Amino acid sequence: MAPRPTNGAARFAYPAGPPNALRKMRERVASWGFAALISTLPRWALCASFCVVVQLLPAPIPAQVSKEYQLKAVFLLRLAQFTHWPSTAFESPDSPIVICVLGENPFGDALDAAVRGETADGRRLVVQHHRAVDQIKMCHIFYSRGAGPRLAKDISAALAGRSVLTVRDADGIASSYEAIVQFVTEQNRIKLLIDPKAAAAARLVLDPRLLRAAEIIGQK
C-alpha cells in the first residue's frame, strides 16, 4: 500500500495496483473534489470509499453520462451513508432507503451502479426515477437538477412534513427550489453546500464529518 501524502492533499491510502492506472484514477477522483469528502472518513472506511469509485469509473457507461455525474452518483451514496433518518420515515425495519431522481436522468446507469450492493444504516439502497412529482410515494433522498417556480411549489408541497434529504445542482440550471444539499462545480471540483437548519427541520441527523467536508449555508 502506498504511503499516505503529508502535504495537506487528500489523506487516504490507495490499494495496490498498476502505478499508471492508480495515478490516473487519483487524478480523476481528486480533480472533482471527491477526496475532500472521503478524507473525513475513518481509516477503516477509506478503502471501501475508494473502491466504489474504482468499480464505477472504469465500467462501461453510456457516453452521455459525464464524469461529473458519475461522481455525483457516488456523492449521493455517501450522503445516504452519512445521514440518519427517524424510524418513522420507513414502513418497516427492513425497508430500503429510496433515492428519487425527478425529471431527466443525468446519471444514466451510474447511480444504480454506485448503490448496488451498498447499505446505509443497515438498509439497502434503491433508485427510483420519476417524471412527475405526483409519482413519488416513498422517498428518502430527493434529487433534481433544477425547478422553476411552479415545480418548486409542487415539490415543497409533496415533501412537506416528510424526512427527506433534498439535493439539487446549484449551478448551470436556474431553480426556485431550495434544497438541504447543493452541488456546486467550481474549477473542475465538486463541493457541497449544506443547510443544517433545513436538515434539522426535516428531522434528519447529519454526520459531523459530512458537515466538516461541506460549506455551511442557511445559518443567518
N, C-alpha and C positions, 0 to 999 in steps of 0.2 A: 504493500500500500504506500502510495506516495506521501511524503510529509506534508502536513498542512501549512499553508502560507502564513507568514507572520507579519506581512506588510500592511495589514488592515483590509485586505481584499477578502473575498468570501472565505470563511473559516470552516471548510469542511474537506474531508478526505475523499478521494475518488477511488473506486475499485480498480484492481489491477486490470490491465488490458493493453492493446497496442498503443504505443505513445502517440502516434499521429492521430488515431481515432479519438483518444481521450482529449488531446489538445483541441481538436475541432469541436468536440462536444462541450468542453469547458467554455470555449469562446461563444458558442451558440447560446448556452444557458446564461452565462454572465451578461452577455450583451443585452438581454431582455429583462434583467433585473430579478430573475428567479432566485439568484444567490442571496439577495437581500432578505428574502423571506425565509429560505431554509437555513440560513446561517443562525437563526434564532432557535432552531430545533435542538433538543437534547442529543448527545452524542450517539445514543443507540438508534435514533431515528434518521440520522444523516444519510446512511447508505440507502435506506428504504426510499427516502425522498428522491435521491438522485436516480435510483433505478427506475422510478416511474418515468422520468424524462428519457432515460436510456431506452426503455421499451417503447415510448411514444414516438420520439422523433425519427428514428430510422425506419419505422414501419411504413409500408405503402399507404399514402394518404392522398386523396384526390388533389389535383393541382390547385384547385381554387381555395384550398384551406391554407392560409398563410401561416408562417412561423409564429406570428403574433397570436393567432387564435389557438394554435397548438399549445402555446404556453399559458394562455388564459384558461384553457381547459384544465391544466394542472393547477392553476391558482384556484379554480372553483373547487377542485378536490381538496386542496389544502384548507380552504375556508370551511368546508364541511368538517374537516378533522380538527379544527381549532375553534369550533362553535358548539355550545351546549344548548339544546332545546329543552323546554319543560316537558314532562311526561304527557301533559295534556295535548301536546302538538301531534301525538301519534295515536292511532287507533288501538294498537296493541304493543306489547313489549318487543315483538319481533317485526314490527312494521319498518319498512326501509326509510331512509332519508331520500326525499324526492327532489331532484334538481329540475326545475321547469325552465325551458327556453321559449320565450314568446316571439312570434314572428319569424323572420328569416333566420335560418340556422347558419351562422358563420363558421361553426366548428366542424362541419362535415361529420366524420366518424371519430374525430379526435377526442371529444368529450366522453363518448361511450368507451373509447379505448382507455382513457385516463382513469375512469372509475371502475373498470372491470376487475373484479376480484378484490377490490378495496373495501374497507369498512371505516366507519366513523362512530365512535362511542358504542362499539359493539353492533352497529347496524350496517347492513349492506346499503349501497347507493344505487339508485336508478335514475335514468334521464328520461324526461318526457318533453316532447316538442308540441307546442300549441300554436295555432294560427290566430286564435281569438281568446280574449280574457275569460269569457264565459265557459271555455272548455276546461279551465283549471279547477280541479276538485281538491286534490291533495298536493301541497307544495311546501317545501322547507327552505329551499334556495330558489329565488326567482331571478332570472337574468333576462334583460332586454338591452338591445343596443341603443335605443332611444325611443322617446314617446312624445308626440305632440300633446297639446292641451286636452283634447277630448280623450285620447287613450290614457294619458296620465291620470285623468279623473276616474276612468274605468278601473285602472289598476289599483288606485288608492281605495276605491270602494270595495273591490274584490278581496283585497288583502287586509282590510280594516279589522282590527281585533285579533289577528292571527299572528302566530310566532313564525314569521318568515324573514329570512335574511335576504334582503333585496340588493341586487348587484346590477350595475349598468356601466357602459362605456361613457366616460366623461369628456371624450374628445372626438371630433370628427363628425358627430351627429347631434344636431340640436335636440334638446329634450326639455320637457317641462316636468319631468319626473325626478324627484329627489330620492336617491337610494341610500341605504346604510353603507354600502361599499361601492366605491367608484374606481374604475380602472383608468389610469392616465398614462399615456405614452409620451415620453419626452426623451429626445435624443436616443432613440432606439432602445429605451428602457421602459419597462412597465412598473409603475408604482401604485400603491394602494392609498386611497383616501377613505378613512373610516369615521363614521359618526357614532361614537359610543352612546350618546344620549338616545339616538333613534333606536339603537340596538336594545338598550335597556327598556325603552317603551314597548318594544316587541317581545319583551321577556326573554331575551337572548343573552347568554353569558359568553363573552369573547375572551379567549385565552390571552393573558397579558403579553405573551411572546408575539402574538399576532399584532397587537397594538403597537408594540415596540418597533415592528417592521413596517409600520404604516405612518402616514401623515394624518394627524387627528384634525377633524373638522367639526363644525356644529357646536362648539363649546361656548359661543357668545350668547 
